[in-house]
Amino acid sequence: MDFRDTYFNIWKSAWDFHKQFADMAGTDKEWETVVNTSGEMVERYKNKPGYAFMKALILAILDELERVDKQRQKQEDKGNEKK
């Protein structure tokens, strides 16, 4: 296993995934795409070096996307209360 190539590719894939969904509106269809895409990404590394690392990064990104979505929803709810 070439450390640099293996981990660089994992970090880049995770970064691209995060960037792809960072500005989503949080619709059910978008979340379905997020879940499907994340599953495909992890599956590509199954039985390969870095599988556990990719899985951990994807889970961390999913957690962050969910946190941001909940925060956005709270802001929207507060804005709707004022109207």
PDB file of N, CA, C and O in Angstrom:
ATOM      1  N   MET A   1       0.849  -1.183   0.000  1.00  0.00           N
ATOM      2  CA  MET A   1       0.000   0.000   0.000  1.00  0.00           C
ATOM      3  C   MET A   1       0.890   1.240   0.000  1.00  0.00           C
ATOM      4  O   MET A   1       1.724   1.416   0.888  1.00  0.00           O
ATOM      5  N   ASP A   2       0.707   2.081  -0.987  1.00  0.00           N
ATOM      6  CA  ASP A   2       1.404   3.351  -1.036  1.00  0.00           C
ATOM      7  C   ASP A   2       0.598   4.346  -0.197  1.00  0.00           C
ATOM      8  O   ASP A   2      -0.491   4.769  -0.587  1.00  0.00           O
ATOM      9  N   PHE A   3       1.149   4.707   0.951  1.00  0.00           N
ATOM     10  CA  PHE A   3       0.430   5.545   1.917  1.00  0.00           C
ATOM     11  C   PHE A   3      -0.110   6.818   1.287  1.00  0.00           C
ATOM     12  O   PHE A   3      -1.294   7.128   1.420  1.00  0.00           O
ATOM     13  N   ARG A   4       0.753   7.552   0.604  1.00  0.00           N
ATOM     14  CA  ARG A   4       0.345   8.845   0.057  1.00  0.00           C
ATOM     15  C   ARG A   4      -0.793   8.699  -0.944  1.00  0.00           C
ATOM     16  O   ARG A   4      -1.809   9.386  -0.839  1.00  0.00           O
ATOM     17  N   ASP A   5      -0.627   7.829  -1.890  1.00  0.00           N
ATOM     18  CA  ASP A   5      -1.659   7.661  -2.915  1.00  0.00           C
ATOM     19  C   ASP A   5      -2.967   7.160  -2.329  1.00  0.00           C
ATOM     20  O   ASP A   5      -4.038   7.659  -2.677  1.00  0.00           O
ATOM     21  N   THR A   6      -2.887   6.192  -1.454  1.00  0.00           N
ATOM     22  CA  THR A   6      -4.103   5.632  -0.854  1.00  0.00           C
ATOM     23  C   THR A   6      -4.863   6.689  -0.076  1.00  0.00           C
ATOM     24  O   THR A   6      -6.050   6.907  -0.317  1.00  0.00           O
ATOM     25  N   TYR A   7      -4.190   7.345   0.854  1.00  0.00           N
ATOM     26  CA  TYR A   7      -4.889   8.297   1.702  1.00  0.00           C
ATOM     27  C   TYR A   7      -5.239   9.588   0.977  1.00  0.00           C
ATOM     28  O   TYR A   7      -6.268  10.196   1.272  1.00  0.00           O
ATOM     29  N   PHE A   8      -4.412  10.017   0.042  1.00  0.00           N
ATOM     30  CA  PHE A   8      -4.754  11.206  -0.729  1.00  0.00           C
ATOM     31  C   PHE A   8      -6.047  10.980  -1.501  1.00  0.00           C
ATOM     32  O   PHE A   8      -6.925  11.842  -1.511  1.00  0.00           O
ATOM     33  N   ASN A   9      -6.167   9.827  -2.146  1.00  0.00           N
ATOM     34  CA  ASN A   9      -7.374   9.530  -2.915  1.00  0.00           C
ATOM     35  C   ASN A   9      -8.609   9.440  -2.030  1.00  0.00           C
ATOM     36  O   ASN A   9      -9.690   9.872  -2.430  1.00  0.00           O
ATOM     37  N   ILE A  10      -8.461   8.886  -0.839  1.00  0.00           N
ATOM     38  CA  ILE A  10      -9.596   8.806   0.087  1.00  0.00           C
ATOM     39  C   ILE A  10     -10.008  10.201   0.539  1.00  0.00           C
ATOM     40  O   ILE A  10     -11.191  10.538   0.505  1.00  0.00           O
ATOM     41  N   TRP A  11      -9.039  11.017   0.962  1.00  0.00           N
ATOM     42  CA  TRP A  11      -9.349  12.388   1.397  1.00  0.00           C
ATOM     43  C   TRP A  11     -10.005  13.181   0.277  1.00  0.00           C
ATOM     44  O   TRP A  11     -10.975  13.903   0.509  1.00  0.00           O
ATOM     45  N   LYS A  12      -9.474  13.048  -0.945  1.00  0.00           N
ATOM     46  CA  LYS A  12     -10.028  13.797  -2.077  1.00  0.00           C
ATOM     47  C   LYS A  12     -11.448  13.349  -2.381  1.00  0.00           C
ATOM     48  O   LYS A  12     -12.318  14.183  -2.631  1.00  0.00           O
ATOM     49  N   SER A  13     -11.693  12.059  -2.363  1.00  0.00           N
ATOM     50  CA  SER A  13     -13.049  11.552  -2.608  1.00  0.00           C
ATOM     51  C   SER A  13     -14.019  12.059  -1.552  1.00  0.00           C
ATOM     52  O   SER A  13     -15.136  12.469  -1.869  1.00  0.00           O
ATOM     53  N   ALA A  14     -13.591  12.030  -0.301  1.00  0.00           N
ATOM     54  CA  ALA A  14     -14.444  12.515   0.786  1.00  0.00           C
ATOM     55  C   ALA A  14     -14.683  14.020   0.651  1.00  0.00           C
ATOM     56  O   ALA A  14     -15.801  14.495   0.850  1.00  0.00           O
ATOM     57  N   TRP A  15     -13.637  14.761   0.315  1.00  0.00           N
ATOM     58  CA  TRP A  15     -13.760  16.214   0.113  1.00  0.00           C
ATOM     59  C   TRP A  15     -14.757  16.510  -1.015  1.00  0.00           C
ATOM     60  O   TRP A  15     -15.630  17.364  -0.862  1.00  0.00           O
ATOM     61  N   ASP A  16     -14.630  15.809  -2.136  1.00  0.00           N
ATOM     62  CA  ASP A  16     -15.527  16.026  -3.267  1.00  0.00           C
ATOM     63  C   ASP A  16     -16.971  15.705  -2.890  1.00  0.00           C
ATOM     64  O   ASP A  16     -17.892  16.421  -3.283  1.00  0.00           O
ATOM     65  N   PHE A  17     -17.166  14.642  -2.137  1.00  0.00           N
ATOM     66  CA  PHE A  17     -18.502  14.268  -1.669  1.00  0.00           C
ATOM     67  C   PHE A  17     -19.088  15.375  -0.796  1.00  0.00           C
ATOM     68  O   PHE A  17     -20.232  15.785  -0.992  1.00  0.00           O
ATOM     69  N   HIS A  18     -18.303  15.859   0.165  1.00  0.00           N
ATOM     70  CA  HIS A  18     -18.766  16.914   1.062  1.00  0.00           C
ATOM     71  C   HIS A  18     -19.106  18.174   0.270  1.00  0.00           C
ATOM     72  O   HIS A  18     -20.151  18.788   0.484  1.00  0.00           O
ATOM     73  N   LYS A  19     -18.227  18.547  -0.632  1.00  0.00           N
ATOM     74  CA  LYS A  19     -18.432  19.747  -1.440  1.00  0.00           C
ATOM     75  C   LYS A  19     -19.696  19.610  -2.294  1.00  0.00           C
ATOM     76  O   LYS A  19     -20.433  20.581  -2.464  1.00  0.00           O
ATOM     77  N   GLN A  20     -19.945  18.432  -2.823  1.00  0.00           N
ATOM     78  CA  GLN A  20     -21.107  18.197  -3.687  1.00  0.00           C
ATOM     79  C   GLN A  20     -22.420  18.467  -2.959  1.00  0.00           C
ATOM     80  O   GLN A  20     -23.375  18.962  -3.559  1.00  0.00           O
ATOM     81  N   PHE A  21     -22.470  18.142  -1.672  1.00  0.00           N
ATOM     82  CA  PHE A  21     -23.735  18.229  -0.952  1.00  0.00           C
ATOM     83  C   PHE A  21     -23.785  19.316   0.118  1.00  0.00           C
ATOM     84  O   PHE A  21     -24.790  19.438   0.818  1.00  0.00           O
ATOM     85  N   ALA A  22     -22.750  20.083   0.256  1.00  0.00           N
ATOM     86  CA  ALA A  22     -22.667  21.080   1.332  1.00  0.00           C
ATOM     87  C   ALA A  22     -23.765  22.140   1.262  1.00  0.00           C
ATOM     88  O   ALA A  22     -24.211  22.632   2.299  1.00  0.00           O
ATOM     89  N   ASP A  23     -24.201  22.493   0.066  1.00  0.00           N
ATOM     90  CA  ASP A  23     -25.196  23.555  -0.079  1.00  0.00           C
ATOM     91  C   ASP A  23     -26.590  23.050  -0.431  1.00  0.00           C
ATOM     92  O   ASP A  23     -27.408  23.801  -0.962  1.00  0.00           O
ATOM     93  N   MET A  24     -26.860  21.803  -0.145  1.00  0.00           N
ATOM     94  CA  MET A  24     -28.168  21.265  -0.510  1.00  0.00           C
ATOM     95  C   MET A  24     -29.266  21.890   0.351  1.00  0.00           C
ATOM     96  O   MET A  24     -29.014  22.389   1.448  1.00  0.00           O
ATOM     97  N   ALA A  25     -30.475  21.849  -0.173  1.00  0.00           N
ATOM     98  CA  ALA A  25     -31.619  22.435   0.520  1.00  0.00           C
ATOM     99  C   ALA A  25     -32.218  21.489   1.558  1.00  0.00           C
ATOM    100  O   ALA A  25     -33.031  21.911   2.380  1.00  0.00           O
ATOM    101  N   GLY A  26     -31.830  20.226   1.529  1.00  0.00           N
ATOM    102  CA  GLY A  26     -32.297  19.272   2.532  1.00  0.00           C
ATOM    103  C   GLY A  26     -33.611  18.597   2.192  1.00  0.00           C
ATOM    104  O   GLY A  26     -34.320  18.133   3.085  1.00  0.00           O
ATOM    105  N   THR A  27     -33.948  18.538   0.905  1.00  0.00           N
ATOM    106  CA  THR A  27     -35.173  17.849   0.518  1.00  0.00           C
ATOM    107  C   THR A  27     -34.989  16.338   0.663  1.00  0.00           C
ATOM    108  O   THR A  27     -33.867  15.837   0.742  1.00  0.00           O
ATOM    109  N   ASP A  28     -36.102  15.636   0.694  1.00  0.00           N
ATOM    110  CA  ASP A  28     -36.036  14.175   0.801  1.00  0.00           C
ATOM    111  C   ASP A  28     -35.272  13.574  -0.377  1.00  0.00           C
ATOM    112  O   ASP A  28     -34.495  12.634  -0.206  1.00  0.00           O
ATOM    113  N   LYS A  29     -35.496  14.121  -1.569  1.00  0.00           N
ATOM    114  CA  LYS A  29     -34.799  13.617  -2.757  1.00  0.00           C
ATOM    115  C   LYS A  29     -33.295  13.836  -2.641  1.00  0.00           C
ATOM    116  O   LYS A  29     -32.510  12.963  -3.010  1.00  0.00           O
ATOM    117  N   GLU A  30     -32.889  15.001  -2.128  1.00  0.00           N
ATOM    118  CA  GLU A  30     -31.463  15.268  -1.945  1.00  0.00           C
ATOM    119  C   GLU A  30     -30.859  14.318  -0.922  1.00  0.00           C
ATOM    120  O   GLU A  30     -29.764  13.798  -1.134  1.00  0.00           O
ATOM    121  N   TRP A  31     -31.553  14.086   0.178  1.00  0.00           N
ATOM    122  CA  TRP A  31     -31.034  13.173   1.193  1.00  0.00           C
ATOM    123  C   TRP A  31     -30.939  11.748   0.648  1.00  0.00           C
ATOM    124  O   TRP A  31     -30.015  11.008   0.985  1.00  0.00           O
ATOM    125  N   GLU A  32     -31.888  11.375  -0.187  1.00  0.00           N
ATOM    126  CA  GLU A  32     -31.829  10.051  -0.814  1.00  0.00           C
ATOM    127  C   GLU A  32     -30.574   9.938  -1.683  1.00  0.00           C
ATOM    128  O   GLU A  32     -29.900   8.909  -1.680  1.00  0.00           O
ATOM    129  N   THR A  33     -30.272  10.995  -2.419  1.00  0.00           N
ATOM    130  CA  THR A  33     -29.071  11.013  -3.253  1.00  0.00           C
ATOM    131  C   THR A  33     -27.816  10.956  -2.387  1.00  0.00           C
ATOM    132  O   THR A  33     -26.866  10.247  -2.720  1.00  0.00           O
ATOM    133  N   VAL A  34     -27.805  11.693  -1.284  1.00  0.00           N
ATOM    134  CA  VAL A  34     -26.665  11.680  -0.362  1.00  0.00           C
ATOM    135  C   VAL A  34     -26.421  10.268   0.154  1.00  0.00           C
ATOM    136  O   VAL A  34     -25.290   9.781   0.138  1.00  0.00           O
ATOM    137  N   VAL A  35     -27.472   9.619   0.607  1.00  0.00           N
ATOM    138  CA  VAL A  35     -27.347   8.266   1.164  1.00  0.00           C
ATOM    139  C   VAL A  35     -26.865   7.289   0.093  1.00  0.00           C
ATOM    140  O   VAL A  35     -25.962   6.490   0.342  1.00  0.00           O
ATOM    141  N   ASN A  36     -27.457   7.351  -1.084  1.00  0.00           N
ATOM    142  CA  ASN A  36     -27.059   6.444  -2.163  1.00  0.00           C
ATOM    143  C   ASN A  36     -25.608   6.678  -2.580  1.00  0.00           C
ATOM    144  O   ASN A  36     -24.848   5.727  -2.763  1.00  0.00           O
ATOM    145  N   THR A  37     -25.233   7.933  -2.728  1.00  0.00           N
ATOM    146  CA  THR A  37     -23.865   8.261  -3.134  1.00  0.00           C
ATOM    147  C   THR A  37     -22.861   7.827  -2.084  1.00  0.00           C
ATOM    148  O   THR A  37     -21.810   7.277  -2.414  1.00  0.00           O
ATOM    149  N   SER A  38     -23.177   8.070  -0.825  1.00  0.00           N
ATOM    150  CA  SER A  38     -22.248   7.680   0.242  1.00  0.00           C
ATOM    151  C   SER A  38     -22.076   6.164   0.280  1.00  0.00           C
ATOM    152  O   SER A  38     -20.968   5.667   0.477  1.00  0.00           O
ATOM    153  N   GLY A  39     -23.157   5.440   0.094  1.00  0.00           N
ATOM    154  CA  GLY A  39     -23.077   3.978   0.064  1.00  0.00           C
ATOM    155  C   GLY A  39     -22.224   3.475  -1.087  1.00  0.00           C
ATOM    156  O   GLY A  39     -21.442   2.537  -0.929  1.00  0.00           O
ATOM    157  N   GLU A  40     -22.378   4.102  -2.242  1.00  0.00           N
ATOM    158  CA  GLU A  40     -21.568   3.722  -3.403  1.00  0.00           C
ATOM    159  C   GLU A  40     -20.084   3.998  -3.157  1.00  0.00           C
ATOM    160  O   GLU A  40     -19.224   3.199  -3.527  1.00  0.00           O
ATOM    161  N   MET A  41     -19.801   5.128  -2.534  1.00  0.00           N
ATOM    162  CA  MET A  41     -18.397   5.479  -2.266  1.00  0.00           C
ATOM    163  C   MET A  41     -17.751   4.472  -1.330  1.00  0.00           C
ATOM    164  O   MET A  41     -16.647   3.994  -1.591  1.00  0.00           O
ATOM    165  N   VAL A  42     -18.428   4.154  -0.252  1.00  0.00           N
ATOM    166  CA  VAL A  42     -17.878   3.200   0.713  1.00  0.00           C
ATOM    167  C   VAL A  42     -17.736   1.827   0.068  1.00  0.00           C
ATOM    168  O   VAL A  42     -16.747   1.130   0.293  1.00  0.00           O
ATOM    169  N   GLU A  43     -18.714   1.444  -0.727  1.00  0.00           N
ATOM    170  CA  GLU A  43     -18.683   0.135  -1.388  1.00  0.00           C
ATOM    171  C   GLU A  43     -17.472   0.000  -2.314  1.00  0.00           C
ATOM    172  O   GLU A  43     -16.914  -1.090  -2.442  1.00  0.00           O
ATOM    173  N   ARG A  44     -17.056   1.101  -2.965  1.00  0.00           N
ATOM    174  CA  ARG A  44     -15.892   1.058  -3.854  1.00  0.00           C
ATOM    175  C   ARG A  44     -14.618   0.669  -3.109  1.00  0.00           C
ATOM    176  O   ARG A  44     -13.686   0.140  -3.714  1.00  0.00           O
ATOM    177  N   TYR A  45     -14.569   0.924  -1.809  1.00  0.00           N
ATOM    178  CA  TYR A  45     -13.361   0.630  -1.026  1.00  0.00           C
ATOM    179  C   TYR A  45     -13.461  -0.681  -0.261  1.00  0.00           C
ATOM    180  O   TYR A  45     -12.522  -1.066   0.435  1.00  0.00           O
ATOM    181  N   LYS A  46     -14.579  -1.362  -0.384  1.00  0.00           N
ATOM    182  CA  LYS A  46     -14.749  -2.625   0.326  1.00  0.00           C
ATOM    183  C   LYS A  46     -13.633  -3.586  -0.070  1.00  0.00           C
ATOM    184  O   LYS A  46     -13.309  -3.733  -1.248  1.00  0.00           O
ATOM    185  N   ASN A  47     -13.055  -4.233   0.930  1.00  0.00           N
ATOM    186  CA  ASN A  47     -11.957  -5.192   0.748  1.00  0.00           C
ATOM    187  C   ASN A  47     -10.699  -4.560   0.170  1.00  0.00           C
ATOM    188  O   ASN A  47      -9.871  -5.250  -0.426  1.00  0.00           O
ATOM    189  N   LYS A  48     -10.552  -3.248   0.342  1.00  0.00           N
ATOM    190  CA  LYS A  48      -9.346  -2.549  -0.112  1.00  0.00           C
ATOM    191  C   LYS A  48      -8.748  -1.793   1.066  1.00  0.00           C
ATOM    192  O   LYS A  48      -9.434  -1.512   2.049  1.00  0.00           O
ATOM    193  N   PRO A  49      -7.455  -1.465   0.956  1.00  0.00           N
ATOM    194  CA  PRO A  49      -6.846  -0.650   2.018  1.00  0.00           C
ATOM    195  C   PRO A  49      -7.582   0.691   2.137  1.00  0.00           C
ATOM    196  O   PRO A  49      -7.929   1.313   1.133  1.00  0.00           O
ATOM    197  N   GLY A  50      -7.805   1.107   3.346  1.00  0.00           N
ATOM    198  CA  GLY A  50      -8.450   2.393   3.569  1.00  0.00           C
ATOM    199  C   GLY A  50      -9.958   2.309   3.702  1.00  0.00           C
ATOM    200  O   GLY A  50     -10.612   3.338   3.873  1.00  0.00           O
ATOM    201  N   TYR A  51     -10.530   1.111   3.628  1.00  0.00           N
ATOM    202  CA  TYR A  51     -11.990   0.954   3.714  1.00  0.00           C
ATOM    203  C   TYR A  51     -12.542   1.558   4.999  1.00  0.00           C
ATOM    204  O   TYR A  51     -13.488   2.345   4.959  1.00  0.00           O
ATOM    205  N   ALA A  52     -11.960   1.197   6.130  1.00  0.00           N
ATOM    206  CA  ALA A  52     -12.466   1.697   7.418  1.00  0.00           C
ATOM    207  C   ALA A  52     -12.308   3.211   7.516  1.00  0.00           C
ATOM    208  O   ALA A  52     -13.161   3.897   8.079  1.00  0.00           O
ATOM    209  N   PHE A  53     -11.217   3.725   6.966  1.00  0.00           N
ATOM    210  CA  PHE A  53     -10.980   5.161   6.989  1.00  0.00           C
ATOM    211  C   PHE A  53     -12.015   5.889   6.129  1.00  0.00           C
ATOM    212  O   PHE A  53     -12.572   6.899   6.559  1.00  0.00           O
ATOM    213  N   MET A  54     -12.275   5.394   4.933  1.00  0.00           N
ATOM    214  CA  MET A  54     -13.284   6.009   4.065  1.00  0.00           C
ATOM    215  C   MET A  54     -14.644   5.974   4.735  1.00  0.00           C
ATOM    216  O   MET A  54     -15.378   6.962   4.706  1.00  0.00           O
ATOM    217  N   LYS A  55     -14.982   4.859   5.332  1.00  0.00           N
ATOM    218  CA  LYS A  55     -16.266   4.714   6.009  1.00  0.00           C
ATOM    219  C   LYS A  55     -16.383   5.738   7.150  1.00  0.00           C
ATOM    220  O   LYS A  55     -17.431   6.361   7.323  1.00  0.00           O
ATOM    221  N   ALA A  56     -15.317   5.903   7.914  1.00  0.00           N
ATOM    222  CA  ALA A  56     -15.322   6.860   9.016  1.00  0.00           C
ATOM    223  C   ALA A  56     -15.456   8.297   8.509  1.00  0.00           C
ATOM    224  O   ALA A  56     -16.185   9.096   9.096  1.00  0.00           O
ATOM    225  N   LEU A  57     -14.758   8.625   7.429  1.00  0.00           N
ATOM    226  CA  LEU A  57     -14.868   9.977   6.866  1.00  0.00           C
ATOM    227  C   LEU A  57     -16.283  10.242   6.357  1.00  0.00           C
ATOM    228  O   LEU A  57     -16.843  11.310   6.603  1.00  0.00           O
ATOM    229  N   ILE A  58     -16.847   9.293   5.664  1.00  0.00           N
ATOM    230  CA  ILE A  58     -18.204   9.470   5.132  1.00  0.00           C
ATOM    231  C   ILE A  58     -19.201   9.634   6.271  1.00  0.00           C
ATOM    232  O   ILE A  58     -20.094  10.478   6.189  1.00  0.00           O
ATOM    233  N   LEU A  59     -19.065   8.847   7.325  1.00  0.00           N
ATOM    234  CA  LEU A  59     -19.963   8.991   8.471  1.00  0.00           C
ATOM    235  C   LEU A  59     -19.817  10.370   9.123  1.00  0.00           C
ATOM    236  O   LEU A  59     -20.810  10.974   9.529  1.00  0.00           O
ATOM    237  N   ALA A  60     -18.595  10.861   9.221  1.00  0.00           N
ATOM    238  CA  ALA A  60     -18.367  12.197   9.780  1.00  0.00           C
ATOM    239  C   ALA A  60     -18.997  13.266   8.894  1.00  0.00           C
ATOM    240  O   ALA A  60     -19.580  14.225   9.400  1.00  0.00           O
ATOM    241  N   ILE A  61     -18.887  13.111   7.591  1.00  0.00           N
ATOM    242  CA  ILE A  61     -19.480  14.081   6.669  1.00  0.00           C
ATOM    243  C   ILE A  61     -21.003  14.028   6.743  1.00  0.00           C
ATOM    244  O   ILE A  61     -21.661  15.069   6.734  1.00  0.00           O
ATOM    245  N   LEU A  62     -21.559  12.842   6.813  1.00  0.00           N
ATOM    246  CA  LEU A  62     -23.011  12.716   6.950  1.00  0.00           C
ATOM    247  C   LEU A  62     -23.487  13.399   8.229  1.00  0.00           C
ATOM    248  O   LEU A  62     -24.515  14.078   8.231  1.00  0.00           O
ATOM    249  N   ASP A  63     -22.743  13.220   9.305  1.00  0.00           N
ATOM    250  CA  ASP A  63     -23.078  13.874  10.565  1.00  0.00           C
ATOM    251  C   ASP A  63     -23.047  15.397  10.412  1.00  0.00           C
ATOM    252  O   ASP A  63     -23.928  16.093  10.916  1.00  0.00           O
ATOM    253  N   GLU A  64     -22.049  15.899   9.730  1.00  0.00           N
ATOM    254  CA  GLU A  64     -21.932  17.339   9.511  1.00  0.00           C
ATOM    255  C   GLU A  64     -23.053  17.866   8.617  1.00  0.00           C
ATOM    256  O   GLU A  64     -23.622  18.921   8.897  1.00  0.00           O
ATOM    257  N   LEU A  65     -23.373  17.145   7.551  1.00  0.00           N
ATOM    258  CA  LEU A  65     -24.471  17.561   6.680  1.00  0.00           C
ATOM    259  C   LEU A  65     -25.786  17.606   7.446  1.00  0.00           C
ATOM    260  O   LEU A  65     -26.591  18.518   7.254  1.00  0.00           O
ATOM    261  N   GLU A  66     -26.003  16.624   8.309  1.00  0.00           N
ATOM    262  CA  GLU A  66     -27.217  16.596   9.123  1.00  0.00           C
ATOM    263  C   GLU A  66     -27.242  17.754  10.115  1.00  0.00           C
ATOM    264  O   GLU A  66     -28.283  18.383  10.309  1.00  0.00           O
ATOM    265  N   ARG A  67     -26.103  18.040  10.741  1.00  0.00           N
ATOM    266  CA  ARG A  67     -26.029  19.143  11.693  1.00  0.00           C
ATOM    267  C   ARG A  67     -26.349  20.469  11.010  1.00  0.00           C
ATOM    268  O   ARG A  67     -27.116  21.274  11.539  1.00  0.00           O
ATOM    269  N   VAL A  68     -25.769  20.693   9.848  1.00  0.00           N
ATOM    270  CA  VAL A  68     -25.996  21.938   9.099  1.00  0.00           C
ATOM    271  C   VAL A  68     -27.457  22.025   8.652  1.00  0.00           C
ATOM    272  O   VAL A  68     -28.058  23.099   8.697  1.00  0.00           O
ATOM    273  N   ASP A  69     -28.023  20.906   8.224  1.00  0.00           N
ATOM    274  CA  ASP A  69     -29.419  20.895   7.783  1.00  0.00           C
ATOM    275  C   ASP A  69     -30.357  21.234   8.939  1.00  0.00           C
ATOM    276  O   ASP A  69     -31.299  22.008   8.765  1.00  0.00           O
ATOM    277  N   LYS A  70     -30.110  20.669  10.107  1.00  0.00           N
ATOM    278  CA  LYS A  70     -30.946  20.977  11.276  1.00  0.00           C
ATOM    279  C   LYS A  70     -30.824  22.437  11.667  1.00  0.00           C
ATOM    280  O   LYS A  70     -31.818  23.070  12.023  1.00  0.00           O
ATOM    281  N   GLN A  71     -29.629  22.971  11.604  1.00  0.00           N
ATOM    282  CA  GLN A  71     -29.404  24.378  11.917  1.00  0.00           C
ATOM    283  C   GLN A  71     -30.153  25.266  10.917  1.00  0.00           C
ATOM    284  O   GLN A  71     -30.777  26.253  11.305  1.00  0.00           O
ATOM    285  N   ARG A  72     -30.088  24.917   9.654  1.00  0.00           N
ATOM    286  CA  ARG A  72     -30.801  25.674   8.624  1.00  0.00           C
ATOM    287  C   ARG A  72     -32.308  25.621   8.855  1.00  0.00           C
ATOM    288  O   ARG A  72     -32.996  26.632   8.712  1.00  0.00           O
ATOM    289  N   GLN A  73     -32.816  24.451   9.210  1.00  0.00           N
ATOM    290  CA  GLN A  73     -34.243  24.300   9.471  1.00  0.00           C
ATOM    291  C   GLN A  73     -34.680  25.149  10.659  1.00  0.00           C
ATOM    292  O   GLN A  73     -35.752  25.753  10.625  1.00  0.00           O
ATOM    293  N   LYS A  74     -33.862  25.203  11.708  1.00  0.00           N
ATOM    294  CA  LYS A  74     -34.181  26.041  12.869  1.00  0.00           C
ATOM    295  C   LYS A  74     -34.265  27.504  12.472  1.00  0.00           C
ATOM    296  O   LYS A  74     -35.170  28.220  12.900  1.00  0.00           O
ATOM    297  N   GLN A  75     -33.317  27.948  11.650  1.00  0.00           N
ATOM    298  CA  GLN A  75     -33.316  29.334  11.197  1.00  0.00           C
ATOM    299  C   GLN A  75     -34.565  29.627  10.368  1.00  0.00           C
ATOM    300  O   GLN A  75     -35.174  30.687  10.513  1.00  0.00           O
ATOM    301  N   GLU A  76     -34.940  28.703   9.512  1.00  0.00           N
ATOM    302  CA  GLU A  76     -36.143  28.879   8.707  1.00  0.00           C
ATOM    303  C   GLU A  76     -37.382  28.924   9.583  1.00  0.00           C
ATOM    304  O   GLU A  76     -38.280  29.734   9.352  1.00  0.00           O
ATOM    305  N   ASP A  77     -37.437  28.057  10.591  1.00  0.00           N
ATOM    306  CA  ASP A  77     -38.591  28.033  11.508  1.00  0.00           C
ATOM    307  C   ASP A  77     -38.689  29.343  12.274  1.00  0.00           C
ATOM    308  O   ASP A  77     -39.788  29.865  12.463  1.00  0.00           O
ATOM    309  N   LYS A  78     -37.560  29.882  12.717  1.00  0.00           N
ATOM    310  CA  LYS A  78     -37.584  31.161  13.437  1.00  0.00           C
ATOM    311  C   LYS A  78     -38.049  32.279  12.509  1.00  0.00           C
ATOM    312  O   LYS A  78     -38.799  33.160  12.928  1.00  0.00           O
ATOM    313  N   GLY A  79     -37.615  32.247  11.267  1.00  0.00           N
ATOM    314  CA  GLY A  79     -38.022  33.265  10.305  1.00  0.00           C
ATOM    315  C   GLY A  79     -39.507  33.189  10.009  1.00  0.00           C
ATOM    316  O   GLY A  79     -40.154  34.218   9.811  1.00  0.00           O
ATOM    317  N   ASN A  80     -40.058  31.976   9.976  1.00  0.00           N
ATOM    318  CA  ASN A  80     -41.489  31.797   9.738  1.00  0.00           C
ATOM    319  C   ASN A  80     -42.324  32.221  10.925  1.00  0.00           C
ATOM    320  O   ASN A  80     -43.456  32.671  10.748  1.00  0.00           O
ATOM    321  N   GLU A  81     -41.793  32.088  12.141  1.00  0.00           N
ATOM    322  CA  GLU A  81     -42.511  32.510  13.346  1.00  0.00           C
ATOM    323  C   GLU A  81     -42.700  34.023  13.391  1.00  0.00           C
ATOM    324  O   GLU A  81     -43.708  34.515  13.897  1.00  0.00           O
ATOM    325  N   LYS A  82     -41.735  34.749  12.864  1.00  0.00           N
ATOM    326  CA  LYS A  82     -41.780  36.207  12.902  1.00  0.00           C
ATOM    327  C   LYS A  82     -42.797  36.779  11.920  1.00  0.00           C
ATOM    328  O   LYS A  82     -43.196  37.936  12.047  1.00  0.00           O
ATOM    329  N   LYS A  83     -43.210  35.991  10.961  1.00  0.00           N
ATOM    330  CA  LYS A  83     -44.134  36.490   9.919  1.00  0.00           C
ATOM    331  C   LYS A  83     -45.552  36.483  10.361  1.00  0.00           C
ATOM    332  O   LYS A  83     -46.438  36.871   9.599  1.00  0.00           O
TER     333      LYS A  83
END
